[in-house]
């Protein structure tokens, strides 16, 4: 799979926009970029984390709690930080701030709790063309995915995308339809077929073996090509 951007983005859903806005702007210090209306009473507030984007999806209607949160932690690389810091956002999501370049982390990285590390590693290599850096550590473009063993009785998260918490990764691709077809051919679960979002992007979603949502986004501002 050919990526149009070297770093993936991360999306979370919340009903606490004002508290989350203060957390990401003031406590973490990420610069706000702009807001998009996604429809269905959801606004997406986008914060820059180097070349990555933290996508804060503010839902008007009450969100359900996820059955499981396989995205166990979000790691944010910050220039000028001396040592890692452990935080929780207003919804209780685990956030680790790290100095830029710490353990090769730039932009955003994620720590995923998976039922079978070897199987998940194969999935991300075969479906998303990630590269295994070391056991349980994968490079996706230039960003890192950290895999750790979940409890033996953990089941896949079957919750809908719009639920409280860290919910999905976004990979920018040059051709959404081709990337989606390629992912399905490699064994991914096709969660949402490609759709066009006005002139902004064409997107689709797949899911990994633990139910983690992965967005494949052909975004005009990234690819430089018109949508539609």
C-alpha positions as CSV (number, residue, x, y, z in Angstrom):
1,X,0.0,0.0,0.0
2,X,1.4,3.4,-1.1
3,X,1.0,6.1,1.6
4,X,0.5,9.7,0.6
5,X,1.7,10.9,4.0
6,X,4.5,9.4,6.1
7,X,2.6,9.7,9.5
8,X,-0.8,8.4,10.4
9,X,-3.4,10.5,12.2
10,X,-5.4,9.3,15.2
11,X,-9.1,10.0,15.9
12,X,-11.0,10.0,19.1
13,X,-14.6,10.7,20.0
14,X,-15.9,12.7,22.9
15,X,-18.9,14.4,24.5
16,X,-16.6,16.7,26.4
17,X,-15.4,19.1,23.8
18,X,-14.6,22.1,26.0
19,X,-12.6,20.0,28.5
20,X,-10.8,18.2,25.7
21,X,-10.1,21.4,23.9
22,X,-8.4,22.8,27.0
23,X,-6.4,19.6,27.5
24,X,-5.0,19.4,23.9
25,X,-4.5,23.1,23.5
26,X,-3.3,24.1,26.9
27,X,-2.0,21.1,28.7
28,X,-0.5,19.2,25.8
29,X,0.2,22.3,23.7
30,X,-0.8,21.1,20.2
31,X,-1.6,23.9,17.8
32,X,-5.3,23.9,16.6
33,X,-5.7,23.8,12.8
34,X,-9.3,23.9,11.8
35,X,-12.8,22.4,12.3
36,X,-14.8,20.2,9.9
37,X,-18.4,19.3,10.0
38,X,-18.8,15.5,9.5
39,X,-22.6,15.3,9.7
40,X,-24.8,13.5,12.1
41,X,-24.0,16.1,14.8
42,X,-20.3,15.5,14.8
43,X,-17.6,18.2,14.4
44,X,-14.0,17.3,13.9
45,X,-11.4,19.6,15.5
46,X,-8.0,19.0,14.1
47,X,-4.7,19.6,16.0
48,X,-1.3,19.3,14.5
49,X,1.3,16.9,16.0
50,X,4.2,17.5,13.7
51,X,3.1,16.0,10.4
52,X,0.4,14.0,12.1
53,X,-3.1,15.1,13.1
54,X,-5.0,14.5,16.3
55,X,-8.7,14.4,15.2
56,X,-11.0,15.3,18.1
57,X,-14.5,14.3,17.1
58,X,-17.0,16.2,19.1
59,X,-20.4,14.4,19.1
60,X,-23.6,16.2,19.9
61,X,-25.5,13.0,20.9
62,X,-24.4,10.9,23.9
63,X,-21.8,8.3,22.8
64,X,-21.7,4.7,24.0
65,X,-18.8,3.3,25.9
66,X,-16.6,1.0,23.8
67,X,-16.7,-2.7,24.7
68,X,-12.9,-2.7,24.7
69,X,-10.3,-0.1,24.0
70,X,-7.6,-1.8,22.0
71,X,-5.9,1.5,21.3
72,X,-4.5,1.5,24.9
73,X,-2.4,4.7,24.7
74,X,-1.6,7.5,22.4
75,X,2.0,8.7,22.3
76,X,2.6,12.4,21.3
77,X,6.1,13.6,20.4
78,X,6.8,17.1,21.5
79,X,9.9,19.3,20.8
80,X,11.5,20.8,23.9
81,X,10.2,18.1,26.3
82,X,13.0,16.5,28.5
83,X,11.4,13.3,29.8
84,X,8.2,11.3,29.0
85,X,5.1,12.3,30.9
86,X,2.0,10.1,31.6
87,X,-1.3,11.9,31.4
88,X,-5.0,11.1,31.1
89,X,-7.3,13.2,29.0
90,X,-10.8,14.3,30.3
91,X,-12.3,11.0,29.1
92,X,-9.6,8.9,30.8
93,X,-7.7,8.0,27.6
94,X,-4.0,7.3,28.3
95,X,-1.7,9.9,26.8
96,X,2.1,9.7,26.9
97,X,4.1,12.8,26.0
98,X,7.6,12.0,24.8
99,X,10.5,14.1,23.6
100,X,10.6,14.3,19.8
101,X,12.8,11.4,18.6
102,X,12.5,9.4,21.8
103,X,12.6,5.7,20.8
104,X,12.3,7.0,17.2
105,X,8.9,8.5,17.9
106,X,7.8,11.6,15.9
107,X,4.3,12.9,15.4
108,X,1.9,10.4,16.9
109,X,2.4,6.7,17.9
110,X,0.0,4.2,19.3
111,X,0.2,1.3,21.8
112,X,-2.3,-1.4,20.8
113,X,-3.4,-4.2,23.1
114,X,-3.9,-7.2,20.9
115,X,-4.8,-10.9,21.5
116,X,-2.0,-12.3,19.4
117,X,1.1,-10.1,18.8
118,X,2.5,-12.3,16.1
119,X,-0.9,-12.4,14.2
120,X,-1.3,-8.6,14.5
121,X,2.2,-8.1,13.3
122,X,1.6,-10.2,10.2
123,X,-1.7,-8.3,9.6
124,X,-0.1,-4.9,9.7
125,X,2.8,-6.0,7.5
126,X,0.7,-7.8,4.9
127,X,-2.3,-5.4,4.8
128,X,-0.7,-2.0,5.4
129,X,2.9,-2.8,4.3
130,X,4.3,-1.9,7.7
131,X,7.8,-2.9,8.5
132,X,8.8,-4.8,11.7
133,X,11.5,-2.8,13.5
134,X,11.7,-5.3,16.4
135,X,9.4,-7.7,18.1
136,X,6.1,-6.0,18.6
137,X,7.2,-2.7,17.1
138,X,6.1,-1.8,13.6
139,X,6.9,1.2,11.4
140,X,4.0,2.5,9.3
141,X,5.5,5.0,7.0
142,X,7.6,6.9,9.5
143,X,5.2,6.4,12.5
144,X,5.3,3.6,15.0
145,X,2.8,1.1,16.1
146,X,3.6,-0.7,19.4
147,X,1.9,-4.0,20.0
148,X,1.4,-5.5,23.4
149,X,-0.3,-8.7,24.6
150,X,-3.8,-8.3,25.9
151,X,-5.5,-10.5,28.4
152,X,-6.2,-14.1,27.4
153,X,-10.0,-13.6,27.5
154,X,-10.0,-10.3,25.5
155,X,-12.5,-10.3,22.6
156,X,-12.4,-8.1,19.5
157,X,-14.0,-4.7,20.0
158,X,-17.4,-5.0,18.2
159,X,-18.5,-1.4,19.0
160,X,-19.4,1.0,16.3
161,X,-16.8,3.6,15.3
162,X,-18.5,6.5,17.1
163,X,-17.9,5.5,20.7
164,X,-16.0,7.2,23.6
165,X,-12.3,7.0,23.4
166,X,-9.4,6.5,21.0
167,X,-11.1,4.9,18.1
168,X,-9.2,4.9,14.9
169,X,-6.0,5.4,12.8
170,X,-6.1,7.3,9.5
171,X,-3.7,6.5,6.7
172,X,-3.5,8.9,3.9
173,X,-3.4,7.1,0.5
174,X,-3.3,8.2,-3.1
175,X,-6.2,6.0,-4.2
176,X,-8.8,5.1,-1.6
177,X,-10.6,2.5,-3.8
178,X,-7.4,0.7,-4.8
179,X,-6.1,0.7,-1.2
180,X,-9.4,-0.6,0.1
181,X,-9.5,-3.4,-2.5
182,X,-5.9,-4.3,-1.7
183,X,-6.6,-4.4,2.0
184,X,-9.5,-6.7,1.6
185,X,-7.6,-9.0,-0.7
186,X,-4.9,-9.2,2.0
187,X,-7.4,-10.4,4.6
188,X,-8.7,-7.2,6.2
189,X,-12.3,-6.8,7.4
190,X,-14.1,-4.3,5.1
191,X,-15.9,-2.2,7.7
192,X,-17.1,0.7,5.4
193,X,-16.8,0.8,1.7
194,X,-15.3,4.0,0.0
195,X,-17.5,7.1,0.0
196,X,-16.8,10.6,-1.1
197,X,-16.9,13.5,1.4
198,X,-17.7,16.4,-0.8
199,X,-14.6,17.8,-2.4
200,X,-12.5,17.1,0.7
201,X,-11.7,13.4,0.6
202,X,-12.7,9.9,-0.3
203,X,-12.6,7.5,2.6
204,X,-13.1,3.9,3.6
205,X,-12.6,1.9,6.8
206,X,-11.2,-1.5,7.5
207,X,-10.7,-3.3,10.8
208,X,-7.8,-5.3,12.2
209,X,-8.2,-8.7,14.0
210,X,-8.9,-6.9,17.3
211,X,-11.6,-4.7,15.9
212,X,-9.4,-1.5,15.6
213,X,-10.8,0.8,13.0
214,X,-8.4,2.0,10.3
215,X,-9.4,4.8,7.9
216,X,-8.0,4.9,4.4
217,X,-8.3,8.5,3.3
218,X,-7.6,10.0,-0.1
219,X,-7.6,13.6,1.0
220,X,-7.3,16.3,-1.7
221,X,-5.1,18.6,0.4
222,X,-2.6,15.7,0.9
223,X,-2.6,14.1,-2.6
224,X,-2.9,17.4,-4.5
225,X,-5.6,15.8,-6.7
226,X,-9.2,16.9,-6.9
227,X,-11.9,14.6,-5.4
228,X,-14.8,13.5,-7.6
